[in-house]
Amino acid sequence: MRGRKSKRAKRQEFEQMQAPMIGGVSVVRGDGTTVVRVRRGSSLTDFADKINANPASLVTVLFHLGEMATATQSLDEDTFKLLGAELGYDVQVVSPEDEEKELFAAFNIDLDYEEVDEEHLAPRPPVVTVMGHVDHGKTKLLDAIRHANVIATEAGGITQHIGAYQIVTEHEGVDRAITFIDTPGHEAFTAMRARGAKVTDIAILVVAADDGVMPQTIEALNHAQAADVPIVVAVNKIDKESANPDKIRQQLTEYNLVAEEYGGDTMFVDVSAREKLNIDGLLEAVLLTADAALDMRANPDTDARGVAIEANLDRGRGATATVLVQQGTLHVGDAIVAGSAHGRVRAMLDEHGNALTEATPSRPVQVLGLSSVPRAGDSFVVAPDDRTARQIAERREAADRQAALAKARKRISLEDLNEALAAGKVETLNLILKGDVSGSVEALEDALLQIDVGEEVDLRIIDRGVGAITLNNINLAMASNAIIIGFNVRAEGQNAEVADREGVEIRYYSVIYQAIEDIEAALKGMLKPEFEEVSLGTAEIREIFRSSKFGNIAGSIVRSGEIRRGAKARITRRGVVVTESIEIAGLRRFKDDVTEVREGYECGINLGSFNDLQLEDLIETYEMREKPRA
């Protein structure tokens, strides 16, 4: 009988026991509640640093969980959650807002404190966004308010940019400033319009009295309601004979916009932009709504904070951005960061092109002096000095790049690997987008990526930018077989010659619909043709003749359609297919060779080397025709 183990032996055994290991690697584990915060687009190396593990071990663990990734690859949130659940960590992916706060906190910039600093708050003008369906008269209405003519300068009479203007109107004996933002109405500009709703205090929803509520009207309404913004409805075109303002009021009650005259709280104002009717009434409604529903105060004494509404690359001035100051005062000479662009404010211009020395809250200004073109909707901040501004911009750019990589990465599991290998057959259309302003580039990108023509064709936008088409763009297009889309910009001089010589296709557009239609047509053209079988005719075998020269000849009668020489055929015997894809090698009527025999006639059919024929077999002929795509 074996003796009992001593306590020391048991202790040694216990100490030598190992925790279960995934894939034979040891990884530091959490207890299920250990929180690990990672940024968007982090890699396994970043995660390994947080938990003091070896990145190679994490690659192995992921592999055993059915995911394939390298140590430096940007991963999406789902992959981190999967890994965290396995290792006992509560992985939290930091939201962009928190990311911004953490970034600024690293440079001792506290945004929250400034917002709650009550005693320094001063009244500011309301920011009003004009929204609505395409062609309902938004820009015309703004023209009437500003007494200017903008619409004549827009391609195709469609607004493709966000414009920002400030006007002064008299209200209850006091001059009041109002800032207006004009957003495009066409559906392709949803991205831009969504931004318009984020920076705004009040939305003016423009609806044409002769046209009624349209898809983009509802979409604009949803954006405004999602942003929790009070809405004033401007019923435009009331000068037209077919105008029916009451119908608009009834239609909008379905969308929780009940007019005051129906017992609701939404102000409806009947206007005519063309005839400049009741414009004062609209401005009054805006100010009344602002005073009743909003706390419109901001601190003018701090460093400026705000949003870049639009940005473009000006030939003479370099990168210019239209920014809306939300807090503080922006001065000429301030070091600023807007998105991943940084620089010093060299000059500020108002909407008329006049130079300003400072911009107070709710003031839209054009800023000169940035290093690159920011994106529409990027937040801007005044930094203590140039060096800090550059560091914040670089950190932001790195974070954006990682987030974009994580988004672009398709998760490949082990099961999908074969499919992924087969997907090498997928056709890809590479595009490079260049536009005059960043808002329209983004809107175009957004619209193009929504085009869906099936799994076989893929659309990739490999580069996007603002300004004229450069030599770098052309070189990239040569290397990646891409097409360059120029939206309101061109390749000039030498660049156009290089593109022509190298066979790089550049397509120029000034209206966004045309670009979308052309790209959709190109993608559909890349699809492989689809074929469908079309039955030509059937013949029944009545007699079989043996010929030493031709083999078996089926004496048949054509039951339907026609039998053609050279057509593909299948043979069915009592409803069961005997053979497929044989060719009708010869066709005779009596002693003559013929090319086709029609229904009701007898003929001799030679099926080449196929001899397994029986009486009453059916010979069905067919051809493959290309199917037109929807």
Buried (B, 14 or more C-beta within 10 A) or exposed (E): EEEEEEEEEEEEEEEEEEEEEBEEBEBBBBEEEBEBBBBBBBBBBBBBEEBEBBBEBBBBBBBBBEBBBEBEBBBBBEBBBBBBEBBBBBBBBBEEEEBBBEBBEEBEBEBEEBBEEEEEBEEBBBBBBBBBBBBBBBBBBBBBBBEEEBBEEBBEEBBBBBBBBBBEBEBEEEEBBBBBBBBBBBBBBBBBBBBBBEBBBBBBBBBBBBBBBBEBBBBBBEBBBEBEBBBBBBBBBBBBEEBBBEBBBEBBBEBEBBBEEEEBEBBBBBBBBBEBBBBBBBBBBBBBBBEEEEEBEBBBEBBBBBBBBBBBBEEEBBBBBBBBBBBBBBBBEBBBBBBBBBBBBEBBBBBEEEEBEBBBBBBBBBBBBBBBBBBBBBBBBBBEEEEBBBBBBEBBBEBBEBBEBBEEBEBBEEEBEEEEEEBEEEEEBBBBBBBBBBBBBBBBBBBBEEBEBEEEBBBEBBBBBBBBBBEEBBEBBBEBEBBBBBBBBEBEEEBBEBBEEEEBEBBBBBBBBBBBEBBBEBBBEBEEEEEEEEEBBBBBBEEBEEEEEBBBBBBBBBBBBBBBBEBBBBBBBEEEEBEEEBBBBBBBEEEEEBEBBEBEBBBBBBBEEBEEBEEEBBBBBBEEEEEEEE
